Amino acid sequence: MYIIETERLHLRELTIEDQKDLAKVLSDPVAMQHYNGPFSQEKVRDWILWNRDSYIKNHHGLWAVILKDSNEFIGDCGITMQEIDQELVPEIGFHIIRDYWNKGYATEAAQACKEYAFEVLEYPEIYSYTTLSNIPSQKVAEKIGMRTYKVFEKNDVKQIAQKATNNEMR
């Protein structure tokens, strides 16, 4: 069952069966250079379980991103609850397999998630945050209309938070 459909993508809940495909991005040292390193297979499985738990608790999480024309799994994107400077807020996050970078998929999926956050979940604002060095993710946030909100420190690393409000979308 699809949660979100865009021109080129379907987003659906992650399942344990997605572990091998999701590991293509979460276990990739280049794709995960802005994290504390690539994930082990066990951590990928835990990631899926964490998102499945979020679907129950929050009615959202990171969803599998599937190409409509080929049914290929290309990553995850969605809305999770994250702590930004000691405040729990809804945040758009994504991880796209490197073979699919620079094709607009992250932007397309993130835009759809932003609309879902406002229209379906009725959040008044939505955030995105990255390390200061993660310029590509910051650019995706800018492309979907987010503006820099604050710079803060999390896990001893400088982060930048961007946000959009529902009022700005009208």
Contacts in CASP RR format, 6 or more apart in sequence:
PFRMAT RR
TARGET T0000
AUTHOR 0000-0000-0000
METHOD contacts of the structure
MODEL  1
MYIIETERLHLRELTIEDQKDLAKVLSDPVAMQHYNGPFSQEKVRDWILW
NRDSYIKNHHGLWAVILKDSNEFIGDCGITMQEIDQELVPEIGFHIIRDY
WNKGYATEAAQACKEYAFEVLEYPEIYSYTTLSNIPSQKVAEKIGMRTYK
VFEKNDVKQIAQKATNNEMR
1 12 0 8 1.000
1 13 0 8 1.000
2 10 0 8 1.000
2 11 0 8 1.000
2 12 0 8 1.000
3 11 0 8 1.000
3 12 0 8 1.000
3 13 0 8 1.000
3 63 0 8 1.000
3 116 0 8 1.000
4 10 0 8 1.000
4 11 0 8 1.000
4 63 0 8 1.000
4 109 0 8 1.000
4 112 0 8 1.000
4 113 0 8 1.000
4 116 0 8 1.000
5 11 0 8 1.000
5 68 0 8 1.000
6 108 0 8 1.000
6 109 0 8 1.000
6 111 0 8 1.000
6 112 0 8 1.000
7 108 0 8 1.000
8 67 0 8 1.000
8 68 0 8 1.000
8 69 0 8 1.000
8 105 0 8 1.000
8 108 0 8 1.000
9 65 0 8 1.000
9 66 0 8 1.000
9 67 0 8 1.000
9 68 0 8 1.000
9 105 0 8 1.000
9 108 0 8 1.000
9 109 0 8 1.000
9 112 0 8 1.000
10 65 0 8 1.000
10 66 0 8 1.000
10 68 0 8 1.000
11 63 0 8 1.000
11 64 0 8 1.000
11 65 0 8 1.000
11 66 0 8 1.000
11 77 0 8 1.000
11 78 0 8 1.000
11 109 0 8 1.000
11 112 0 8 1.000
11 113 0 8 1.000
12 63 0 8 1.000
12 64 0 8 1.000
12 66 0 8 1.000
13 51 0 8 1.000
13 52 0 8 1.000
13 55 0 8 1.000
13 63 0 8 1.000
13 64 0 8 1.000
14 22 0 8 1.000
14 48 0 8 1.000
14 51 0 8 1.000
14 52 0 8 1.000
14 62 0 8 1.000
14 63 0 8 1.000
14 64 0 8 1.000
14 76 0 8 1.000
15 48 0 8 1.000
15 64 0 8 1.000
16 45 0 8 1.000
16 48 0 8 1.000
16 49 0 8 1.000
18 48 0 8 1.000
18 64 0 8 1.000
18 73 0 8 1.000
19 41 0 8 1.000
19 44 0 8 1.000
19 45 0 8 1.000
19 48 0 8 1.000
21 64 0 8 1.000
21 73 0 8 1.000
21 75 0 8 1.000
21 97 0 8 1.000
22 44 0 8 1.000
22 47 0 8 1.000
22 48 0 8 1.000
22 64 0 8 1.000
22 73 0 8 1.000
22 75 0 8 1.000
22 76 0 8 1.000
22 95 0 8 1.000
23 39 0 8 1.000
23 41 0 8 1.000
23 44 0 8 1.000
24 75 0 8 1.000
24 97 0 8 1.000
25 31 0 8 1.000
25 32 0 8 1.000
25 75 0 8 1.000
25 76 0 8 1.000
25 95 0 8 1.000
25 96 0 8 1.000
25 97 0 8 1.000
25 98 0 8 1.000
26 32 0 8 1.000
26 38 0 8 1.000
26 39 0 8 1.000
26 43 0 8 1.000
26 44 0 8 1.000
26 47 0 8 1.000
26 95 0 8 1.000
27 38 0 8 1.000
27 39 0 8 1.000
27 40 0 8 1.000
27 41 0 8 1.000
27 44 0 8 1.000
28 38 0 8 1.000
28 97 0 8 1.000
28 98 0 8 1.000
29 37 0 8 1.000
29 38 0 8 1.000
30 98 0 8 1.000
31 38 0 8 1.000
31 95 0 8 1.000
31 96 0 8 1.000
31 97 0 8 1.000
31 98 0 8 1.000
32 38 0 8 1.000
32 39 0 8 1.000
34 130 0 8 1.000
34 131 0 8 1.000
34 133 0 8 1.000
34 134 0 8 1.000
34 137 0 8 1.000
36 155 0 8 1.000
39 47 0 8 1.000
51 61 0 8 1.000
51 62 0 8 1.000
51 63 0 8 1.000
51 76 0 8 1.000
51 80 0 8 1.000
54 60 0 8 1.000
54 61 0 8 1.000
54 62 0 8 1.000
54 80 0 8 1.000
54 81 0 8 1.000
55 61 0 8 1.000
58 79 0 8 1.000
58 80 0 8 1.000
58 81 0 8 1.000
59 121 0 8 1.000
60 78 0 8 1.000
60 79 0 8 1.000
60 80 0 8 1.000
60 90 0 8 1.000
60 116 0 8 1.000
60 117 0 8 1.000
60 121 0 8 1.000
61 78 0 8 1.000
61 79 0 8 1.000
61 80 0 8 1.000
62 76 0 8 1.000
62 77 0 8 1.000
62 78 0 8 1.000
62 79 0 8 1.000
62 80 0 8 1.000
62 93 0 8 1.000
62 94 0 8 1.000
62 95 0 8 1.000
63 76 0 8 1.000
63 77 0 8 1.000
63 78 0 8 1.000
64 73 0 8 1.000
64 75 0 8 1.000
64 76 0 8 1.000
65 73 0 8 1.000
65 74 0 8 1.000
65 75 0 8 1.000
65 76 0 8 1.000
65 77 0 8 1.000
65 94 0 8 1.000
65 96 0 8 1.000
65 105 0 8 1.000
65 109 0 8 1.000
66 72 0 8 1.000
66 73 0 8 1.000
66 74 0 8 1.000
67 74 0 8 1.000
67 105 0 8 1.000
73 97 0 8 1.000
74 96 0 8 1.000
74 97 0 8 1.000
74 99 0 8 1.000
74 100 0 8 1.000
74 105 0 8 1.000
75 94 0 8 1.000
75 95 0 8 1.000
75 96 0 8 1.000
75 97 0 8 1.000
75 100 0 8 1.000
76 94 0 8 1.000
76 95 0 8 1.000
77 92 0 8 1.000
77 93 0 8 1.000
77 94 0 8 1.000
77 95 0 8 1.000
77 96 0 8 1.000
77 106 0 8 1.000
77 109 0 8 1.000
77 110 0 8 1.000
77 113 0 8 1.000
78 92 0 8 1.000
78 93 0 8 1.000
78 94 0 8 1.000
78 109 0 8 1.000
78 110 0 8 1.000
78 113 0 8 1.000
79 90 0 8 1.000
79 91 0 8 1.000
79 92 0 8 1.000
79 93 0 8 1.000
79 113 0 8 1.000
79 116 0 8 1.000
79 117 0 8 1.000
79 121 0 8 1.000
79 126 0 8 1.000
80 90 0 8 1.000
80 91 0 8 1.000
80 93 0 8 1.000
81 88 0 8 1.000
81 89 0 8 1.000
81 90 0 8 1.000
81 91 0 8 1.000
82 88 0 8 1.000
82 89 0 8 1.000
82 90 0 8 1.000
82 91 0 8 1.000
82 127 0 8 1.000
82 129 0 8 1.000
83 89 0 8 1.000
83 154 0 8 1.000
84 91 0 8 1.000
84 127 0 8 1.000
84 129 0 8 1.000
84 150 0 8 1.000
84 152 0 8 1.000
84 154 0 8 1.000
84 159 0 8 1.000
84 161 0 8 1.000
85 150 0 8 1.000
85 152 0 8 1.000
85 154 0 8 1.000
85 161 0 8 1.000
89 125 0 8 1.000
89 127 0 8 1.000
90 117 0 8 1.000
90 121 0 8 1.000
90 123 0 8 1.000
90 125 0 8 1.000
90 126 0 8 1.000
90 127 0 8 1.000
91 126 0 8 1.000
91 127 0 8 1.000
91 128 0 8 1.000
91 129 0 8 1.000
92 110 0 8 1.000
92 113 0 8 1.000
92 114 0 8 1.000
92 117 0 8 1.000
92 126 0 8 1.000
92 127 0 8 1.000
92 128 0 8 1.000
92 141 0 8 1.000
92 144 0 8 1.000
93 110 0 8 1.000
93 113 0 8 1.000
93 128 0 8 1.000
94 106 0 8 1.000
94 109 0 8 1.000
94 110 0 8 1.000
94 137 0 8 1.000
94 140 0 8 1.000
96 105 0 8 1.000
96 106 0 8 1.000
96 109 0 8 1.000
101 136 0 8 1.000
106 137 0 8 1.000
106 140 0 8 1.000
107 140 0 8 1.000
107 143 0 8 1.000
107 144 0 8 1.000
110 128 0 8 1.000
110 140 0 8 1.000
110 141 0 8 1.000
110 144 0 8 1.000
111 143 0 8 1.000
111 144 0 8 1.000
114 126 0 8 1.000
114 144 0 8 1.000
114 145 0 8 1.000
114 146 0 8 1.000
114 164 0 8 1.000
117 123 0 8 1.000
117 126 0 8 1.000
118 126 0 8 1.000
118 166 0 8 1.000
118 169 0 8 1.000
123 166 0 8 1.000
124 165 0 8 1.000
124 166 0 8 1.000
124 167 0 8 1.000
125 163 0 8 1.000
125 164 0 8 1.000
125 165 0 8 1.000
125 166 0 8 1.000
126 146 0 8 1.000
126 163 0 8 1.000
126 164 0 8 1.000
127 146 0 8 1.000
127 149 0 8 1.000
127 161 0 8 1.000
127 162 0 8 1.000
127 163 0 8 1.000
128 137 0 8 1.000
128 140 0 8 1.000
128 141 0 8 1.000
128 146 0 8 1.000
128 161 0 8 1.000
128 162 0 8 1.000
128 163 0 8 1.000
129 154 0 8 1.000
129 159 0 8 1.000
129 160 0 8 1.000
129 161 0 8 1.000
129 162 0 8 1.000
130 137 0 8 1.000
130 138 0 8 1.000
130 141 0 8 1.000
130 159 0 8 1.000
130 160 0 8 1.000
131 157 0 8 1.000
131 158 0 8 1.000
131 159 0 8 1.000
131 160 0 8 1.000
132 151 0 8 1.000
132 158 0 8 1.000
132 159 0 8 1.000
132 160 0 8 1.000
138 160 0 8 1.000
138 162 0 8 1.000
141 162 0 8 1.000
142 162 0 8 1.000
144 164 0 8 1.000
145 164 0 8 1.000
145 168 0 8 1.000
146 162 0 8 1.000
146 163 0 8 1.000
146 164 0 8 1.000
147 162 0 8 1.000
147 163 0 8 1.000
147 164 0 8 1.000
148 160 0 8 1.000
148 161 0 8 1.000
148 162 0 8 1.000
149 161 0 8 1.000
149 162 0 8 1.000
149 163 0 8 1.000
150 160 0 8 1.000
150 161 0 8 1.000
151 158 0 8 1.000
151 159 0 8 1.000
151 160 0 8 1.000
151 161 0 8 1.000
152 158 0 8 1.000
152 159 0 8 1.000
152 161 0 8 1.000
153 159 0 8 1.000
END
